[in-house]
Amino acid sequence: MSTPGDHQITLTLDDLIDFTDDDNILKILGDSGDSVISTGEGWVQGSDQVIDSETYHTYTAGGATLLVDEDIIQTIS
């Protein structure tokens, strides 16, 4: 989501596993005009993480981790 403009990503747990390597961690950086949607996947929100001065909300499910920039609109369950 690093190109100018508002972006929306809709993904499933299977999408994350398919997109990532064996660690199954996906980090999404963006801004307040961007959104991430992943519903009905059983995500559990954990503690926030600070990586390279950016704060990410952390979600885990099925051995996968989704890190979403706190600035992004998030609809995750």
N, C-alpha and C positions, 0 to 999 in steps of 0.2 A: 504494500500500500504506500510505497514511497513516491509514486508519481503524483503530480498535482491533481486535485479533484477529490470528490467523495467516492468511496468504494465500499462495496458490501461483499462479504464472504459468507457463504452458507456451506457448512461442512458437517459430515458425520464422523463418528469415531473411526469407522473404516477408512474414510478419506484421509484422516490424519495418519493412520498407520501406513496407508499406501504411499503418502507423500514423503514420509520420513525414513531415516535409516533405522538401524536396529535399536536406537535409544528411544524412538517413538516420542520425541519432543518437538513440538512446533511452536515457534515464537513469532508472534504477529505484532509488528510495530506500525502505528498509524496515528491519526489525530481525531479530533472531535467530530469531523465530518464522515468518518469511516464507521462501519459496523461489522460485527461478527455475530453470526447466528448459528447455533448448534443446540437444538432442543431434542428432548426425549432420549438423550444418549447416556444419562446417568452420571453426568459430570458432578464432581464434588469439589467445591471451592476450598482451597487451602490458603496458606499464608502468602501475602504478597512477596515478590522478589524484586530486588533492585539489581539491574544488570546494565552496565555502562551508563549510569546515571538516569536510567528510565525505570519506572515502577511498572511491574506487570502483575495482573491478577493471575493466580495459578489455579488450574482446574485439572483434576485427574479422573481417569476412568479406564478400566480394562487394561492397565499397564501402560497407558499413554498419558502424556502431560501436554496441556495446552497453556501457553503463556500469552496473555493478551495485554497489550499496552493499556494502562488505566485510562488513557484519554479516549479510547475507542468505545463506542456504544456497544454494549454486550447483552445479548439474549442467549444465555447458555444454561442448559439444564440437563 
